[in-house]
Amino acid sequence: MPQREPVAILLINEVAEEIKLVTLSFRGFFPGCRVEAVYSLEEALQWAPRAPWHFILIDDRLLAQRPHL
């Protein structure tokens, strides 16, 4: 059976504890997944093009701070 690359997830959230909980949840569903976390929209814009992410999850509270995005 061919090897599949691990699921790659980019999390964007200002709250470290929330990132930790989401990361633990994803690892329960996708063992061996790659999770990267950033804490601002600016960091997200830098990180997003760096990899072929399977999921990009952003806290909607960050989007509310920047309605023009």
Steps between C-alpha positions, in 0.01 A plus 500: 500500500647843410597732783283808535649824616380614842212744520636855524304753705561872556329643809460874546393610846624747762421266790769236561271280711245481216775404256608224738146359527440509125839339435421216740163449333649486152768256611223274627343490153818521293786325683834635384350817356714811463358798688650847477363785710523875453355769721406786265362573155836640396671171588225308323561693180870411521445131580208418268702484176784297658335158476214313334266508802212257519322726750544863599295592805471857621329635809217721379580751776817585309300562185264729690799720586576550129170520310669595172672157463 
